[in-house]
């Protein structure tokens, strides 16, 4: 076998074949759901995964307000943010975040599982989160994806 004829393919933003998926978050565990969605967004399930390029797929998440957290994490877990001023530390619970905006808890969890670089910010823009059952991405013809089938 001639091993010199093999070439390593490195995909980039222009050559990546992006697909559109719709994922239903109703009844899903937040952590497991977010890690699988982050892998899809990053492109790790693809054979031509390239770490330095945005080669992942676009994801539409519906029913994000119906996400589940085990135990009493909705009330006891604290999410920290800082204003940048002395004493500007803010603490909120996931329950308070869901009351304000049904998509913020899922977005926060997925963002934490992506790279903390410009690439991570660009990848997060490929994720569209809706708190209800309706979404406005029908023109892209997304296919339904069952996360329980993924490893």
HUPE-V42865 format. One record per pair of residues at least 12 apart in sequence whose ideal C-beta (glycine too) atoms are under 7 Angstrom apart, sorted by the first residue. I is the first residue (numbers start at 1). J is the second residue. Records with the same first field share a line. If there is no record, write none. Layout:
I = J / J
This chain:
9 = 48
10 = 50
11 = 48 / 50 / 53 / 55
12 = 53
13 = 53 / 54
16 = 53 / 54 / 55
18 = 57 / 58
19 = 57
20 = 58 / 60 / 137 / 140 / 141 / 142
21 = 40 / 57 / 59 / 60 / 142 / 143 / 145
22 = 60 / 62 / 142 / 144 / 145
23 = 37 / 59 / 61 / 145 / 147
24 = 62 / 63
25 = 61 / 62 / 63 / 64 / 66 / 67 / 106
26 = 63 / 66
27 = 66 / 68
28 = 67 / 68 / 147
29 = 68 / 70
30 = 67 / 68 / 69 / 105 / 109
31 = 109
33 = 67 / 147
34 = 106 / 109 / 110 / 113
35 = 113
36 = 147 / 150
37 = 59 / 61 / 110
38 = 110 / 113 / 114
40 = 56 / 57 / 59
41 = 56 / 59 / 114 / 123 / 126 / 127
42 = 56 / 114 / 123
43 = 55 / 56 / 57
45 = 150
54 = 119 / 122 / 123
56 = 123 / 126
58 = 126
59 = 126 / 127
60 = 128 / 135 / 137 / 142
61 = 106 / 127 / 129 / 130
62 = 130 / 133 / 135
63 = 132 / 133
64 = 102 / 103 / 106 / 129 / 130 / 131
65 = 98 / 102 / 131
67 = 105 / 106
69 = 94
73 = 94
74 = 93 / 94 / 95
75 = 93 / 95
77 = 93 / 94
78 = 91 / 93
79 = 92 / 94 / 97 / 108
102 = 131
103 = 129 / 130 / 131
106 = 129
107 = 129
110 = 124 / 127
111 = 124
